[in-house]
Amino acid sequence: MEFNFNIDWIAAIPEIFILVIINFLIVYAVIYSTSPHLGYPILIRNVTWLGVQILFFAFLLNISNPLIGVIAFNNLLIFDNLSILVKSVILLSTMVTLVLAIDYSKFENLNCFEYVILMILAVVGMMLVISSYDLIAMYLAIELQSFCMYIVASLKRESEFSTEAGLKYFILGAFSSGLLLFGCSLLYGFTGTTNYQQLFHVFSTIDKTVDAEISNAIVLGVLFILIGMLFKLSAAPFHLWAPDVYEGAPTSITAFFAIVPKIAILSLVVRLFSYVFYGLLLPWQEVLILCSILSMIVGTLGALWQTKIKRLLAYSGIGHIGYMLIGVSSGSIEGIYATFFYIIIYIIMTIATFSILLSIRRQGNLSKLKYLNDLSGLFISNPQLAFSFAIVMFSMCGIPPLAGFFSKMFIFISAINMEMYFLAIIGVMTSVAASFYYIRIIKLMFFDSETRVNNLNSLSKENSLFLSFCCIFLMTFFLWPTPLALILHNSIIHFCI
């Protein structure tokens, strides 16, 4: 027993490391920020860089974890290739998000270091979500992540929009958590277990061993869990909170919402519905297909009429979630591979987008960008930035040979191979229609004669490096796609086996 206990702690060492070190960071920040002898210093920059270091060391611990395929803490958590891959993506993308927001926090006077600590705690929740191997562990991890995100969404207490965003996010998030918990209670009530492996064995023989009423109740519980997940993913028709939260929250927090949490919930959906609930394929597959179609249509049509940048990005994200759900709903290994390939490319494109939006300011008063028209004439004032933004927008359109084209191509191929022709046709049509609002941004930057936007002095070195890396990756991915393809292939093959 003692040996197994030691294995548990070794397997979970990245999460434990973050939780322990974050306490020292809180003590440091509270003591120094309230010190009259030091003049009540503003520690947002210090805490941000210390938070990045914590996440970096957690990343090293994660990728060097010697225990792969271990089920720890009395079957509550699993540590396999897929969880290590997704945790690595989350840790890296959170580090990038924190660094991108340093200058934004300075110019927007966001001098509260607490949001960095809350974002790191949310990352711990996401890591536990990814490794969850029990419905109870899954629910508690989701709540840890959600509570932190409710707070950071309403970070600017003097702003009515931020308060409104946090309140809407809290109310709808609590509603989705209630649906999730109700679904878990139904499954436990009719199966007597909350462990993923035991649930898999139950569902594999459900048609042969239980009567119709119990079978329908179990299917209802699975659908409630799926709806709760779709709320967290902001998939239509459960997307209503996303545009308001994206718009009301500070842009640095919006970047975190857009970049980091989706892959955690999506990996949980893949683990649940491609493994645990695979015996109930038809009921949840129909719901996923419907939500995928609605997300692509709502995301595309909703973005066409937007005049505000962050609301447009919110609807764009809803549309991209629709494409990802195509891969999950196919129920095949190829579909899972295409889904993770898509979301990694999407994260890189989103990082590039926010590295620009967090760096440029309106000419004159140096206030942040809010409307699409604020991008008018960006090519005249900063041609390098305009070209970089154009590359990202073309990649989001799916223009070859950029990386965004290959991510959509793999999704559509996985749907065609499973004979989901209608889903693939809807995806292609909405992708073409979505090109309009991406190209409209390019038109504003290059062909609008107004020159109301300029760069705030110059981009920070960090933002410039991240933007350069993302653009180079998007342009040159087709020359050497092997590393990412092999990493994803090995992780997903071992997960499916």
N, C-alpha and C positions, 0 to 999 in steps of 0.2 A: 504493500500500500504506500509506503514511504517513497519507493522508487517511482511509482506512477504519479504521486503528488509532485515530485520534483520535475517529471516530464511535463506536467501541466503548466508549471510556472515557466519552464524554459520555452515551451511552445508559444506562450502568450507574452513573451518578454517585450516586444515592441509596445503593446498596449500598457503593460505594467510600467515600463520606463516612462512613457508620456505622463501617466497619472501621477507617478511619484515626483518627477521633475517639475511638473506644472505647479505643485504646491510650493516649491522653492521660488518659482517665478512669481507667484501671487504674493508671497511674503516680501520678496525684494521690491516689487512694484508698490505695494501698499505702504511699506515703511518709508521708502525714499520719496514717493509722491506727496506724502503728508508731513515731510520734515521741514519745519520752519528754519532750521539752520542752513539748509540747502536752498532755501527760497522756493519751496514747493515746485520742484522741477517737473517739466512735461516729459514723460517717459515713453511716449507712443513709439518713437523710433527705436529706442533701446529695447523695449519689450517685443517689438516686431522682429528685430534681428535675433533676439534670444529665442523667440518662438520658432523662427526658421531653423536655428541650430538644433532645437529639440526635435523638430520634424525630420531634419536631415539625419541625425543619429538614429532616430526610430526607423527611417528608411534603410539605413545600413543594417540594423538589427533584423529587419524584415527580410531583406534579400539574402542574408546569410543565415537564416534560421535552419538549423540542422534537422529539425523534425518536420518532415513533410508527410502528409497523410495521417496525422495524429488526431484522434478524437479525444478531447480533454475535458476536464472539470465535469466528470460524471455525465458524459455525452451531451454537454451543453454547447460546446464549441468545436469546430473542425478547422484544421490548418492544412490545406492542400494547395496544389499549384495554382488553382484559380484564385483562391483567396489571397495568396501572396502577390500575384500579378495585379489584382484590383487594388489591394492596399498600397502597392508601390505607386500606382497611377494616382491614387487619392493623395498620398503624402507629397508627391512631386508637384501636383497641380495646386495643392494648398500652399506650399512654399512659394510657388510662383505668384499666386494671388496675393499673398501677404506682401511680397516685395513690390508688386505692381502698385499697391495702394499706399505706399509710404508717402509719396509726394501729394497724392490726393488728400490724405488725412491732414497734411500740413496746410494746404490751401483752403480746405473746407473747415478748418479748426475742429476736426474730430480728435480732441485731445484726451479721449478716454481709452486707456490701455485695455480696459476690460473686454473689448470686442475681440482682441487678439486671443485672449485666454478662452473666451467662449467659442471661438472658431476652432481652436485646438481641441477643446472638449467635444465639440461636434464631430471632429475627425475621429476621435476615439470611439464615439457612438457608431460612426459609419464602419470603422474597422470591425467592431463587434457584430454589426449587422451582417457584414460579409462572412464572418466566421460562425454565425449562429447555426446550430444544428438541433435546435429545439424551439418550439413555438413561443415558450416563455422567454427564453434568451432573446429571440428575435424581437418580441414586443418591447421588452425593456430597453434593448439597444436602440430601437427606433425612437422610443420616447426620450432617451438621453440626447440623441441627435436633434430631435424636434424641439425640445425645450430650449436648447441653446440657440437654435435658429429663430425661434419666436422672439427672443430677446434682442438679438442683433438686428432683426428686421425693423424694430422700433427704436433703434439706437439714438437717433436725433430727437430727443424728447421735446425740443422746442418747435419741431416741424409737425404740422398737422398731417401732412402726407405720410411721414414715417410712422407716426402713431396709428394712423388708419391702416397702413400696410401691416404693421405688427398685429393689430387687433383682428383684421380679416384673416391673416395667416393663422393666428391662434384658434379662432373659432372654427374655421374649416379644417384645420389640422386636427383639432380635438374631435371633430365629427368623423374624420377618416380613421382616427385611432380607435374611436368607438366601434366603427364597422369592423375594423381589423380584429379587435378584441372579441367582438361578438362571434365572428367567424371562427376564431381559435377556440372559444368556449363550445361552439357547436361540434367542432371536430373532436375535442376532448370528451364531450358528453357522449358521443356515439361511437368513439373508437377506444376510449380509455387510455390514450397515450398522447403525448405532445412531441415525442422524439421523431425526427425526420425519417430515420431508417425504419422504425417500426410502422410509421404511417405509410411509407412506401410499400411495405409488405401487405398492409391492410388493403390499400387501394389496388394493388395488383390482383387481388382476388375478390374485389368487392361485388362483382356481378354474380359470383358463384356462391357466396357465403351469407349474404344479408338480403332481407326482403326489400321491396320497392320503397316503402316509406322511409326506412333508415337510410337507404341509398340516396333518396332525394334530399334528406336532411344534410347528409354529408356533402353532397354537391352544392347545396345552398351555403354551407359553411365555407367551402372552397371559393365560391363566387364572392362572398363577403370579403374574404382575405384579398382576393384579386382586386376588388373595387377599392379597398383601402390602399393597396399598392399603387393603383392608377391615380388616386388622389395625390400621393406623394410625388409621382412622376409628372404631374400636371398634364395628363393625357385627357383629351376631350372624350366625353362631356364633363369631365371632372377637373377642368382647367381654370375655372372662373377666378381663382385666387391669384394665379400667376401674373397676369398683366398689372394688376394693382400693386402687388408686392414688389415686382421688378421696378415699377415707377416710383413708388413711395420710399423704398429703402435707399440709403446712400449708395452711390454707384460702386463703391468698393465692396459693399455687402451684396449688391446685385451680381457683381462678378463672381463672388463666392457661390451664390445660389446657382448661377448659370453654369459654372465650371465643374464644381466638385460633387454635389450630392447625387446627381442622376445616376452615375455609374454604380454607386453603392446599392441603391434600390433596384436598379436593373439587374445587377448580379444576383440579388436575392430573388427576384422574379424568375431568373433563369434557373437557379438552384431548386426553387420550389416547384415550378411548373414544367421543368424539363427532367426532373428526377422524382421528387416526392409525390406530386400529383399527376404524374404522367399516365397513370392508369385511368384517370378521368379526363382524357385528352379532349373529347368532343365538346363538353360543356364550356370549359375555359377557353378553348381555341376559338369558339364562336364569338365569345365576348371580346377576346383580344383582337380578332379580325375586325369586328365592328368598331372598337375604339381606335384601331389603327387607321381605318378609313376616315372616321370622324376627325381624328387628330390632324391628318394630312389636309383635309378639306378646311377645317376650322382655322388651322394655323396659316394656311395659304390665304384664304379669303379675309381673315382678320387682319393680317399684316398689310394687305393691299390698301387699307383705308387709314393706316396709322400715320400720324404726323410727328409723334414723339419717338425718339431713338430707342429708349428702353422698352416701351410698349411693343415696338416693332420686333425687338430682339426676343421679347417674351413669346409673341405669337410665332416667331421663327423657331424658337425652341420647342413649342408645341408641335409644329409640323415635323421637326426632326425626330421627336419622340415617336410620332406616327411611323416613320420609316424604320426606326429601331424595333418597334413592335411587330413589323412584318417578319423580321428574322426570328423573334421569339415565338410567334404564332405558327411558324412553319413546323415547329416541333422536331427539327432535324439538327444534326451536329453542324452541318453546313450553315444553317440559319443562325445558330448560336455564335459560330465563328464570325459570320457577317455582322451580327449585332455588336459584338465587342470591337471588331475592327472599325465599325462605323462610329461608335461613341468615342474611341480614342482619337480618331481624326477630328471628330466634332469638338472635343476638348481642346485640341491644338488650335483649331480655327477660332474658338471662343476666346482663348487666351490672347491670340493676336488681336482680335477685335477690341477687347477691353484694355490691352496695353496701349491702344491708340486713344480710346475714349477717356481713359484716366490720365492722359498726358496733354491733350490739347484743350485750349480755352478760347472763348469768344473774344474777339479783338476789342480792346478798349478797357472794359472792366474786369477782364480775365476771369469771368464766371464760367461755370461748367457748361458743357453742351447739353441741350435739352430737346430741341426740335431738329428734324432732319434738315430743314433749311439752314440751320447753323453750320452745316458742312459745306455750304456754297462757297465755291472758289478756293477750296483747300489746295488744289493743284497749283494755284498761283502763289499762295503764301508758303506752301511746303510741299513741293512735288514728290519728294521721297516718301513722305507719309501718305500722300494720295495714291501713289503707285502700290505701296504696301497694302493699303486698305482695299484697293481694287483687286489685288491678287486674292485676298481673303474672301471678298464677295463673290468672285468668279468661282472659287473653290466651293463655297456654300451652294452656288447654283448647280454645281456638278459639271463644270466645263472641263473637258479633257485638255491636256494630260495632268491636271492638278489632282491632288490626293482626294479631294471631295468627290470627284467623278468615280474613282475606284470604290469608295465606300458605298455609294449608291448602287453601283453596278453589282457588287457582291450581294447586296440585299435583294435586288430584283432577280438575280440569278437563283438565289435560294428559294424565292417564291415560285419561280417558273419550274424549278426542278421538283417542287412538291405539287405542281399543277394548280397553283393559286394564280391563275392568269388574270382574273378580274382585279385582284389586289395589286398585282404588278402593273396593270394598265392604269389604275387609279394613281399609283405612286409615280409613274412616269408623267402623267398629265398634270398632277399637282406640282411636280418638280419643275416642269416647264412654266407653269403659271407663276410659281414662286420666283422664277428668274426676274420677273418684272420689278418687284420691289428691291431686289438686290442691285439690278442694273440702274434703277432710279437713283440709288445712292451714288453710283459711279457717275451718272449724268450730272448730279448736283456738284460733285467735286471737280469735274473736268470741264464741263460746258456751261456752268452758270457763271455769269460775268461778275457777280458780287464777290467781294473779297472780305467777308466779315470774320473769317476765322484765321487765327494765326497760332503758331506753336508758342507755348509758354516758355519763353527764353529758348531752351533746348530740352530735348528728351533726356531723362536721366539715363545713365549708362545701363542700369539694370533693365529698364523698359526697352531701350534700344536693342539690347542683346536678345531679349525674349522675342521681340517682334522680328528681328532678323532671323533668328533660329526657326521660328514658326513659318515665315515666308519661304525660306530656303527649303525647309522640309516639304511644304505643300508643292513647291515647284519641281523638286528633284526626286520626290518619292518614287515615281514610276521608273527611275533609273536603277534603284536598289531597294526593292520592297521586301527582300528576303528576311532581314533581322526581325522586323515587326511580325511578319507572317509566321516565322518559325516560333517566336515566343508565344503568340496566340495559339498556334496549332498544338504545341506541346502542352500548354496549360489546359486547353479545352479537351483534348484527347484523354488526358489523365483524369480529368473531372468526369467525363462521360463513362470511362471504364470503371 
